[in-house]
Amino acid sequence: EGRVETFRNYLDKIDHEVTPEQVENLATIWPNATGAIIKDAVNEALVIAIRDGRTVVTYRDLIKAKSMKDNGLPDGGAYVDRERHSIALHEACHAVAMYRLQHSHVIDTATIERRGDVGGFVAPVPLEEQMFKWRTDVEVDAMTFIASLAGERLFYDGDNTSGVGGDMRAATSLITQHMLSAAMGET
């Protein structure tokens, strides 16, 4: 409710076509947004609209601003066809695992736009604000990370790219951290 009011407050200061339902959606898909983040996003959306030759902010402008604030700007780098295909497959495997297994989250962004050394990513949004993480949630997160390796090996006849390296490090770190500090191992 606080995020809804904050969005409304800042949107009331500019010309916009954002409906109350869209404001509610923004508050839901941006669960960690503070007042400062919301103010910055509305200002960024206004800049996006102005660059596009408009004076009225739309929901799409706010979604673009959210993506820029959360993920940074794509660097515009191009892929060779084989890489584009492997990255799309890699991210699709994360998305399918996330969709099928992570019932406490929904997919916010799935992209193969390059950002530095990241070829693409799938980003979830929690459906509820939770303080603690359950062991089963940690296991699902690890499975979601390693889905890229499983998918690449299945599709590429046992072969895989080095792009799975970050996922393997993340899964290993996640499991190790939770086993050591949160007693989530078998013993």
Residue frames as a rotation matrix with the C-alpha (Angstrom) as fourth column:
GLU 1
0.567 0.824 0.000 0.00
0.824 -0.567 0.000 0.00
0.000 0.000 -1.000 0.00
GLY 2
0.412 -0.497 -0.764 2.88
0.203 -0.767 0.609 2.34
-0.889 -0.405 -0.215 0.80
ARG 3
-0.679 -0.686 0.261 4.45
0.372 -0.015 0.928 1.81
-0.632 0.728 0.266 -2.62
VAL 4
-0.097 0.739 0.667 1.11
0.982 -0.037 0.183 2.44
0.160 0.673 -0.722 -4.33
GLU 5
0.785 0.421 -0.454 0.72
0.538 -0.827 0.162 5.74
-0.307 -0.371 -0.876 -2.50
THR 6
0.007 -0.874 -0.487 4.31
0.119 -0.482 0.868 6.73
-0.993 -0.064 0.101 -3.24
PHE 7
-0.674 -0.176 0.717 3.89
0.699 0.160 0.697 5.99
-0.238 0.971 0.016 -6.96
ARG 8
0.319 0.886 0.337 0.63
0.928 -0.363 0.077 7.98
0.191 0.288 -0.938 -7.00
ASN 9
0.609 -0.129 -0.783 2.28
0.380 -0.819 0.430 10.89
-0.696 -0.560 -0.449 -5.20
TYR 10
-0.407 -0.866 -0.289 5.12
0.076 -0.348 0.935 11.20
-0.910 0.358 0.207 -7.70
LEU 11
-0.618 0.238 0.749 2.94
0.785 0.236 0.572 10.50
-0.041 0.942 -0.333 -10.74
ASP 12
0.479 0.855 -0.198 0.51
0.850 -0.508 -0.136 13.24
-0.217 -0.103 -0.971 -9.66
LYS 13
0.235 -0.487 -0.841 3.35
0.103 -0.848 0.520 15.74
-0.967 -0.209 -0.149 -10.20
ILE 14
-0.803 -0.521 -0.289 3.68
-0.259 -0.132 0.957 14.94
-0.536 0.843 -0.029 -13.93
ASP 15
0.167 0.808 -0.566 1.45
-0.968 0.026 -0.249 14.34
-0.187 0.589 0.786 -16.95
HIS 16
-0.866 -0.450 0.216 0.86
-0.418 0.890 0.181 10.61
-0.274 0.067 -0.959 -17.27
GLU 17
0.011 0.843 -0.538 -1.50
-0.873 0.270 0.406 7.96
0.488 0.465 0.739 -18.64
VAL 18
-0.842 -0.370 -0.393 -0.84
-0.129 0.845 -0.519 5.37
0.524 -0.386 -0.759 -15.92
THR 19
0.163 0.985 -0.052 -4.02
-0.294 0.099 0.951 3.74
0.942 -0.140 0.306 -14.64
PRO 20
0.269 0.000 0.963 -4.64
-0.963 -0.030 0.269 2.87
0.029 -1.000 -0.008 -10.98
GLU 21
0.970 0.098 0.222 -4.37
-0.106 0.994 0.021 -0.83
-0.218 -0.044 0.975 -11.92
GLN 22
0.582 -0.812 0.042 -0.98
0.291 0.161 -0.943 -0.21
0.759 0.561 0.330 -13.51
VAL 23
0.047 -0.526 0.849 0.20
-0.758 -0.573 -0.313 1.63
0.651 -0.629 -0.425 -10.40
GLU 24
0.633 0.244 0.735 -0.86
-0.702 0.581 0.412 -1.38
-0.326 -0.777 0.539 -8.31
ASN 25
0.954 -0.300 -0.001 1.04
0.259 0.826 -0.500 -3.64
0.151 0.477 0.866 -10.68
LEU 26
0.264 -0.896 0.356 4.19
-0.155 -0.404 -0.902 -1.51
0.952 0.182 -0.246 -10.41
ALA 27
0.132 -0.168 0.977 4.00
-0.969 -0.229 0.092 -1.65
0.208 -0.959 -0.193 -6.62
THR 28
0.843 0.244 0.479 3.66
-0.363 0.915 0.174 -5.44
-0.396 -0.321 0.860 -6.81
ILE 29
0.858 -0.506 0.084 6.44
0.421 0.602 -0.679 -6.15
0.293 0.618 0.730 -9.30
TRP 30
-0.023 -0.873 0.487 8.86
-0.005 -0.487 -0.873 -3.84
1.000 -0.023 0.007 -7.50
PRO 31
0.677 0.498 -0.542 8.63
0.451 0.302 0.840 -5.15
0.582 -0.813 -0.020 -3.93
ASN 32
0.121 -0.720 -0.683 11.90
0.974 -0.045 0.220 -3.61
-0.189 -0.692 0.696 -2.71
ALA 33
-0.168 -0.162 0.972 11.30
0.595 -0.803 -0.031 -0.14
0.786 0.574 0.231 -4.11
THR 34
-0.387 -0.023 -0.922 11.86
0.827 -0.450 -0.336 2.63
-0.407 -0.893 0.193 -1.59
GLY 35
0.652 0.624 -0.431 10.48
0.422 -0.771 -0.477 6.14
-0.630 0.129 -0.766 -1.89
ALA 36
0.055 -0.729 -0.682 13.78
-0.481 -0.618 0.622 7.32
-0.875 0.294 -0.385 -3.38
ILE 37
-0.792 -0.324 0.517 13.80
0.215 0.646 0.733 4.49
-0.571 0.691 -0.442 -5.92
ILE 38
0.070 0.908 0.414 10.21
0.914 0.108 -0.392 5.25
-0.400 0.405 -0.822 -6.94
LYS 39
0.631 0.103 -0.769 10.96
-0.009 -0.990 -0.141 8.96
-0.776 0.096 -0.624 -7.31
ASP 40
-0.391 -0.876 -0.282 14.03
-0.437 -0.093 0.895 8.15
-0.810 0.474 -0.347 -9.41
ALA 41
-0.649 0.194 0.736 12.01
0.581 0.750 0.315 5.73
-0.491 0.632 -0.600 -11.57
VAL 42
0.494 0.870 -0.004 9.26
0.702 -0.401 -0.589 8.27
-0.514 0.288 -0.808 -12.24
ASN 43
0.417 -0.431 -0.800 11.89
-0.397 -0.878 0.266 10.85
-0.818 0.207 -0.537 -13.17
GLU 44
-0.685 -0.699 0.205 13.63
-0.175 0.431 0.885 8.34
-0.708 0.570 -0.417 -15.45
ALA 45
-0.212 0.711 0.670 10.29
0.845 0.478 -0.240 7.48
-0.491 0.515 -0.703 -17.08
LEU 46
0.722 0.438 -0.535 9.78
0.191 -0.870 -0.455 11.18
-0.665 0.226 -0.712 -17.77
VAL 47
-0.127 -0.856 -0.501 13.24
-0.577 -0.348 0.739 11.36
-0.807 0.383 -0.450 -19.38
ILE 48
-0.704 -0.078 0.706 12.38
0.376 0.802 0.465 8.33
-0.602 0.593 -0.535 -21.52
ALA 49
0.324 0.913 0.248 9.13
0.795 -0.120 -0.595 9.98
-0.514 0.390 -0.764 -22.66
ILE 50
0.615 -0.133 -0.777 10.88
-0.237 -0.971 -0.022 13.28
-0.752 0.198 -0.629 -23.46
ARG 51
-0.512 -0.858 -0.040 13.60
-0.372 0.179 0.911 11.50
-0.775 0.481 -0.411 -25.45
ASP 52
-0.592 0.395 0.703 10.78
0.694 0.693 0.195 9.85
-0.410 0.603 -0.684 -27.37
GLY 53
-0.907 0.173 0.384 9.27
0.119 -0.769 0.628 13.28
0.404 0.615 0.677 -28.16
ARG 54
0.096 0.981 -0.167 6.39
0.483 0.101 0.870 13.03
0.870 -0.164 -0.464 -25.68
THR 55
-0.539 -0.217 0.814 5.44
-0.513 -0.681 -0.522 14.96
0.668 -0.699 0.255 -22.56
VAL 56
0.445 0.773 0.452 3.13
-0.881 0.288 0.376 12.29
0.160 -0.566 0.809 -21.14
VAL 57
-0.674 -0.693 0.256 4.56
-0.736 0.658 -0.158 9.30
-0.059 -0.295 -0.954 -19.24
THR 58
0.328 0.746 -0.580 3.10
-0.727 0.592 0.349 5.88
0.604 0.307 0.736 -19.99
TYR 59
0.827 0.020 0.562 3.17
-0.409 0.708 0.576 2.57
-0.386 -0.706 0.594 -18.15
ARG 60
0.830 -0.537 0.150 5.66
0.502 0.602 -0.621 1.31
0.244 0.591 0.769 -20.74
ASP 61
0.303 -0.731 0.612 8.01
-0.267 -0.681 -0.681 4.20
0.915 0.043 -0.402 -19.83
LEU 62
0.406 -0.093 0.909 7.86
-0.913 -0.061 0.402 3.14
0.018 -0.994 -0.109 -16.18
ILE 63
0.937 -0.088 0.338 8.58
0.061 0.994 0.089 -0.48
-0.344 -0.063 0.937 -17.09
LYS 64
0.587 -0.772 0.244 11.61
0.385 0.001 -0.923 0.65
0.712 0.636 0.298 -19.13
ALA 65
0.215 -0.479 0.851 12.75
-0.689 -0.692 -0.216 2.79
0.692 -0.540 -0.479 -16.19
LYS 66
0.739 0.101 0.666 12.36
-0.596 0.559 0.577 -0.19
-0.314 -0.823 0.473 -13.85
SER 67
0.901 -0.407 0.149 14.46
0.432 0.810 -0.396 -2.35
0.040 0.421 0.906 -16.13
MET 68
0.342 -0.801 0.492 17.17
0.054 -0.506 -0.861 0.29
0.938 0.321 -0.130 -16.37
LYS 69
0.253 -0.202 0.946 17.24
-0.880 -0.455 0.138 0.82
0.402 -0.867 -0.293 -12.59
ASP 70
0.771 0.127 0.624 17.16
-0.465 0.781 0.416 -2.88
-0.435 -0.611 0.661 -11.74
ASN 71
0.714 -0.367 0.597 19.38
0.495 0.867 -0.059 -4.28
-0.496 0.337 0.800 -14.48
GLY 72
-0.266 -0.801 -0.537 21.32
0.007 -0.559 0.829 -1.45
-0.964 0.216 0.154 -16.07
LEU 73
0.432 0.374 -0.821 21.39
-0.751 -0.353 -0.557 -0.62
-0.498 0.857 0.128 -19.75
PRO 74
0.755 -0.227 0.614 22.03
0.457 0.855 -0.245 -3.29
-0.470 0.466 0.750 -22.35
ASP 75
-0.042 -0.874 -0.484 25.42
-0.001 -0.484 0.875 -2.67
-0.999 0.038 0.019 -23.95
GLY 76
0.607 0.397 -0.689 24.16
-0.624 -0.300 -0.722 -3.28
-0.493 0.867 0.066 -27.49
GLY 77
-0.510 -0.859 0.051 26.74
-0.671 0.434 0.601 -5.99
-0.539 0.272 -0.798 -28.18
ALA 78
0.375 0.601 -0.706 25.95
-0.912 0.375 -0.165 -8.41
0.165 0.706 0.688 -30.97
TYR 79
0.119 -0.260 0.958 26.15
-0.393 0.874 0.286 -12.20
-0.912 -0.410 0.001 -30.89
VAL 80
-0.789 -0.205 -0.579 27.17
-0.604 0.432 0.670 -14.62
0.112 0.878 -0.465 -33.57
ASP 81
0.043 0.937 -0.347 24.21
-0.754 0.258 0.604 -16.86
0.656 0.235 0.717 -34.44
ARG 82
-0.047 -0.091 -0.995 25.47
0.290 0.952 -0.101 -19.90
0.956 -0.293 -0.019 -32.53
GLU 83
-0.917 -0.327 -0.230 26.01
0.318 -0.248 -0.915 -17.83
0.242 -0.912 0.331 -29.36
ARG 84
-0.608 0.761 0.227 22.63
-0.768 -0.636 0.073 -16.11
0.200 -0.130 0.971 -29.61
HIS 85
0.201 0.697 -0.689 20.97
-0.441 0.692 0.571 -19.51
0.875 0.189 0.446 -29.89
SER 86
-0.267 -0.362 -0.893 22.91
0.545 0.708 -0.450 -21.04
0.795 -0.607 0.009 -26.98
ILE 87
-0.995 -0.068 0.079 22.23
-0.019 -0.627 -0.779 -18.03
0.103 -0.776 0.622 -24.73
ALA 88
-0.282 0.959 0.020 18.53
-0.866 -0.264 0.424 -18.12
0.412 0.102 0.905 -25.61
LEU 89
0.215 0.306 -0.927 18.43
-0.003 0.950 0.313 -21.84
0.977 -0.065 0.205 -24.79
HIS 90
-0.662 -0.588 -0.465 20.39
0.489 0.131 -0.863 -21.26
0.568 -0.798 0.200 -21.58
GLU 91
-0.913 0.333 0.234 18.02
-0.407 -0.748 -0.524 -18.53
0.001 -0.574 0.819 -20.35
ALA 92
-0.034 0.934 -0.355 14.94
-0.740 0.216 0.637 -20.47
0.672 0.284 0.684 -21.49
CYS 93
-0.132 -0.082 -0.988 16.06
0.373 0.919 -0.126 -23.37
0.919 -0.385 -0.091 -19.28
HIS 94
-0.965 -0.184 -0.187 16.27
0.246 -0.386 -0.889 -21.01
0.091 -0.904 0.417 -16.30
ALA 95
-0.634 0.769 0.084 12.83
-0.760 -0.639 0.116 -19.61
0.143 0.009 0.990 -17.16
VAL 96
0.071 0.672 -0.737 11.19
-0.361 0.706 0.609 -23.02
0.930 0.223 0.293 -17.48
ALA 97
-0.429 -0.294 -0.854 12.72
0.619 0.593 -0.515 -24.23
0.658 -0.750 -0.073 -14.19
MET 98
-0.999 0.049 0.018 11.69
-0.049 -0.737 -0.674 -21.00
-0.020 -0.674 0.738 -12.49
TYR 99
-0.385 0.917 -0.106 8.15
-0.825 -0.290 0.485 -21.18
0.414 0.274 0.868 -13.85
ARG 100
0.159 0.463 -0.872 7.70
-0.154 0.884 0.441 -24.86
0.975 0.064 0.212 -12.94
LEU 101
-0.113 -0.359 -0.927 9.44
0.726 0.607 -0.323 -24.88
0.678 -0.709 0.192 -9.56
GLN 102
-0.919 -0.346 -0.189 9.44
0.381 -0.655 -0.653 -21.44
0.102 -0.672 0.733 -7.94
HIS 103
-0.102 0.993 0.065 5.86
0.830 0.049 0.556 -21.05
0.549 0.111 -0.829 -6.77
SER 104
0.308 0.174 -0.935 6.70
0.795 -0.586 0.153 -18.12
-0.522 -0.791 -0.319 -4.51
HIS 105
-0.450 -0.515 -0.729 7.98
-0.049 -0.801 0.596 -16.04
-0.891 0.305 0.336 -7.47
VAL 106
0.757 0.516 0.400 6.91
0.409 0.103 -0.907 -14.97
-0.509 0.850 -0.133 -10.95
ILE 107
-0.209 -0.849 0.486 9.19
0.952 -0.064 0.299 -14.10
-0.223 0.525 0.821 -13.83
ASP 108
0.432 0.254 -0.866 9.68
0.199 -0.963 -0.183 -10.35
-0.880 -0.093 -0.466 -14.17
THR 109
0.460 -0.398 -0.794 12.31
-0.833 -0.504 -0.230 -10.26
-0.308 0.767 -0.563 -16.91
ALA 110
0.375 -0.458 0.806 13.75
0.412 0.861 0.298 -12.80
-0.831 0.220 0.512 -19.31
THR 111
0.873 -0.114 -0.474 16.26
-0.417 -0.677 -0.607 -11.44
-0.252 0.727 -0.639 -21.80
ILE 112
0.500 -0.801 0.328 19.32
0.822 0.559 0.112 -12.21
-0.274 0.214 0.938 -23.86
GLU 113
0.839 -0.252 0.483 20.37
-0.018 -0.899 -0.438 -8.57
0.544 0.358 -0.759 -24.05
ARG 114
0.088 -0.909 -0.408 24.04
0.786 0.315 -0.532 -8.29
0.612 -0.274 0.742 -23.16
ARG 115
0.904 0.017 0.428 25.12
-0.240 -0.808 0.538 -6.34
0.355 -0.589 -0.726 -20.11
GLY 116
0.199 -0.922 0.331 28.90
-0.960 -0.116 0.255 -6.44
-0.197 -0.369 -0.908 -19.78
ASP 117
-0.783 -0.575 -0.239 29.98
-0.607 0.790 0.086 -10.04
0.139 0.212 -0.967 -19.25
VAL 118
-0.469 0.720 0.511 26.37
-0.041 0.560 -0.827 -11.21
-0.882 -0.409 -0.233 -18.72
GLY 119
-0.996 0.042 0.078 24.81
0.084 0.162 0.983 -12.65
0.029 0.986 -0.165 -21.86
GLY 120
-0.220 0.972 0.085 21.28
-0.259 -0.142 0.955 -12.65
0.941 0.188 0.283 -20.51
PHE 121
-0.995 -0.060 0.082 19.26
-0.095 0.246 -0.965 -13.36
0.038 -0.967 -0.251 -17.39
VAL 122
-0.075 0.985 -0.154 15.90
0.328 0.170 0.929 -14.32
0.942 0.019 -0.336 -15.96
ALA 123
-0.921 -0.248 0.301 14.82
-0.148 -0.493 -0.857 -12.22
0.361 -0.834 0.417 -12.98
PRO 124
-0.285 0.851 -0.441 12.03
0.763 0.480 0.433 -13.20
0.580 -0.213 -0.786 -10.60
VAL 125
-0.493 0.263 0.829 9.74
-0.566 -0.821 -0.076 -11.09
0.660 -0.507 0.554 -8.44
PRO 126
-0.966 0.156 -0.207 8.53
0.257 0.683 -0.684 -12.55
0.035 -0.714 -0.700 -5.16
LEU 127
-0.229 0.962 0.146 4.77
0.332 -0.063 0.941 -12.89
0.915 0.264 -0.304 -4.76
GLU 128
0.880 0.425 -0.212 5.08
0.328 -0.219 0.919 -12.25
0.344 -0.878 -0.332 -1.02
GLU 129
0.174 -0.824 0.539 7.57
-0.608 -0.520 -0.599 -10.36
0.774 -0.224 -0.592 1.07
GLN 130
0.842 0.073 -0.534 9.26
0.261 0.811 0.523 -13.02
0.471 -0.580 0.664 3.20
MET 131
0.654 -0.627 0.424 11.79
-0.755 -0.506 0.417 -12.67
-0.047 -0.593 -0.804 5.97
PHE 132
-0.082 -0.672 0.736 13.15
-0.543 0.649 0.532 -16.22
-0.836 -0.357 -0.418 5.88
LYS 133
-0.049 -0.037 -0.998 14.08
-0.942 0.335 0.033 -18.71
0.333 0.942 -0.051 3.21
TRP 134
0.680 0.350 0.644 12.98
-0.547 0.827 0.129 -22.35
-0.487 -0.440 0.754 3.52
ARG 135
-0.310 -0.809 0.499 15.30
-0.251 0.576 0.778 -25.25
-0.917 0.116 -0.381 2.72
THR 136
0.104 0.423 0.900 13.02
0.746 0.566 -0.352 -26.29
-0.658 0.708 -0.256 -0.15
ASP 137
0.950 0.201 -0.240 13.30
0.034 -0.828 -0.560 -22.76
-0.311 0.524 -0.793 -1.56
VAL 138
0.175 -0.968 -0.181 17.10
-0.714 -0.251 0.653 -23.00
-0.678 0.015 -0.735 -1.49
GLU 139
-0.366 -0.267 0.891 16.94
0.244 0.897 0.369 -26.35
-0.898 0.352 -0.264 -3.29
VAL 140
0.582 0.647 0.493 14.63
0.687 -0.066 -0.724 -24.90
-0.435 0.760 -0.483 -5.94
ASP 141
0.793 -0.365 -0.488 16.98
-0.442 -0.896 -0.047 -21.92
-0.420 0.252 -0.872 -6.40
ALA 142
-0.248 -0.936 0.249 19.90
-0.478 0.342 0.809 -24.31
-0.843 0.081 -0.532 -6.90
MET 143
-0.133 0.273 0.953 17.92
0.645 0.754 -0.126 -26.37
-0.753 0.598 -0.276 -9.42
THR 144
0.877 0.475 -0.067 17.00
0.292 -0.638 -0.712 -23.19
-0.381 0.605 -0.699 -11.27
PHE 145
0.358 -0.840 -0.409 20.69
-0.712 -0.528 0.462 -22.25
-0.604 0.126 -0.787 -11.50
ILE 146
-0.556 -0.718 0.419 21.80
-0.314 0.648 0.694 -25.65
-0.770 0.255 -0.586 -12.79
ALA 147
0.455 0.781 0.427 18.92
0.255 0.345 -0.903 -25.94
-0.853 0.520 -0.042 -15.27
SER 148
0.624 -0.286 -0.727 21.14
-0.719 -0.573 -0.392 -24.08
-0.304 0.768 -0.564 -17.74
LEU 149
-0.500 -0.863 0.071 23.76
-0.794 0.490 0.360 -26.86
-0.345 0.123 -0.930 -17.62
ALA 150
-0.363 0.440 0.822 21.15
0.145 0.897 -0.416 -29.61
-0.921 -0.032 -0.389 -17.88
GLY 151
0.678 0.721 -0.145 19.46
0.016 -0.211 -0.977 -27.90
-0.735 0.660 -0.155 -20.83
GLU 152
0.324 -0.636 -0.701 22.68
-0.921 -0.381 -0.080 -27.19
-0.216 0.671 -0.709 -22.72
ARG 153
-0.683 -0.634 0.363 23.90
-0.558 0.773 0.302 -30.77
-0.472 0.004 -0.882 -22.28
LEU 154
-0.055 0.744 0.666 20.55
0.283 0.652 -0.704 -32.18
-0.958 0.150 -0.246 -23.37
PHE 155
0.813 0.481 -0.328 20.26
-0.109 -0.429 -0.897 -29.94
-0.572 0.765 -0.296 -26.42
TYR 156
0.474 -0.726 -0.497 23.93
-0.876 -0.335 -0.347 -29.97
0.086 0.601 -0.795 -27.46
ASP 157
0.769 -0.075 -0.634 24.43
-0.126 0.956 -0.266 -33.73
0.626 0.284 0.726 -27.16
GLY 158
0.644 -0.474 -0.600 26.44
0.761 0.483 0.434 -33.65
0.084 -0.736 0.672 -23.91
ASP 159
-0.436 -0.817 0.377 28.31
0.766 -0.557 -0.322 -30.41
0.473 0.148 0.868 -24.67
ASN 160
0.654 0.636 -0.408 27.90
0.750 -0.613 0.247 -27.09
-0.093 -0.468 -0.879 -22.87
THR 161
0.396 -0.464 0.792 29.24
0.225 -0.788 -0.574 -23.54
0.890 0.405 -0.207 -22.98
SER 162
-0.630 -0.652 -0.422 31.37
0.633 -0.116 -0.766 -21.81
0.451 -0.749 0.486 -20.38
GLY 163
-0.437 0.558 0.705 28.34
-0.379 -0.825 0.419 -19.59
0.816 -0.084 0.572 -19.79
VAL 164
0.571 0.661 -0.487 27.18
0.145 0.503 0.852 -22.08
0.808 -0.557 0.192 -17.15
GLY 165
-0.367 -0.850 -0.377 30.18
0.568 0.116 -0.815 -21.18
0.737 -0.514 0.440 -14.98
GLY 166
-0.744 0.136 0.655 28.42
-0.453 -0.822 -0.345 -18.32
0.491 -0.553 0.673 -13.19
ASP 167
0.349 0.937 -0.008 25.41
-0.700 0.266 0.663 -20.54
0.624 -0.226 0.748 -12.53
MET 168
0.377 -0.277 -0.884 27.59
0.408 0.907 -0.110 -23.32
0.832 -0.319 0.455 -11.11
ARG 169
-0.746 -0.664 0.052 29.38
0.294 -0.398 -0.869 -20.85
0.598 -0.633 0.492 -8.81
ALA 170
-0.449 0.651 0.612 26.05
-0.753 -0.645 0.133 -19.37
0.481 -0.401 0.780 -7.69
ALA 171
0.571 0.691 -0.444 24.48
-0.364 0.698 0.617 -22.79
0.736 -0.191 0.650 -7.00
THR 172
0.040 -0.656 -0.754 27.57
0.604 0.617 -0.505 -24.01
0.796 -0.435 0.421 -5.12
SER 173
-0.846 -0.366 0.388 27.77
-0.008 -0.718 -0.696 -20.83
0.533 -0.592 0.605 -3.06
LEU 174
-0.089 0.920 0.383 24.06
-0.797 -0.296 0.526 -20.90
0.597 -0.258 0.760 -2.26
ILE 175
0.652 0.336 -0.680 24.08
-0.001 0.897 0.443 -24.51
0.758 -0.288 0.585 -1.10
THR 176
-0.251 -0.841 -0.479 27.35
0.632 0.233 -0.739 -24.15
0.733 -0.488 0.473 0.84
GLN 177
-0.751 -0.014 0.661 26.20
-0.325 -0.863 -0.387 -20.98
0.575 -0.505 0.643 2.58
HIS 178
0.170 0.934 0.314 22.86
-0.832 -0.034 0.553 -22.45
0.527 -0.355 0.772 3.64
MET 179
0.548 -0.052 -0.835 24.33
0.256 0.961 0.108 -25.79
0.796 -0.273 0.540 4.71
LEU 180
-0.413 -0.849 -0.330 27.01
0.627 -0.002 -0.779 -24.13
0.661 -0.528 0.533 6.83
SER 181
-0.956 -0.078 0.284 25.11
-0.099 -0.823 -0.559 -21.19
0.278 -0.562 0.779 8.28
ALA 182
-0.279 0.937 0.211 21.48
-0.949 -0.303 0.089 -22.31
0.147 -0.175 0.974 8.33
ALA 183
-0.619 -0.040 0.784 21.71
-0.422 0.859 -0.289 -26.06
-0.662 -0.510 -0.549 9.08
MET 184
0.354 0.818 -0.454 20.10
-0.830 0.052 -0.555 -27.00
-0.430 0.573 0.697 5.78
GLY 185
-0.519 -0.562 -0.644 22.17
-0.755 0.654 0.038 -30.14
0.400 0.506 -0.764 5.22
GLU 186
0.186 0.573 -0.798 21.11
-0.128 0.820 0.558 -33.68
0.974 -0.001 0.226 6.04
THR 187
0.214 -0.169 -0.962 22.90
0.882 0.458 0.115 -33.61
0.421 -0.873 0.247 9.39
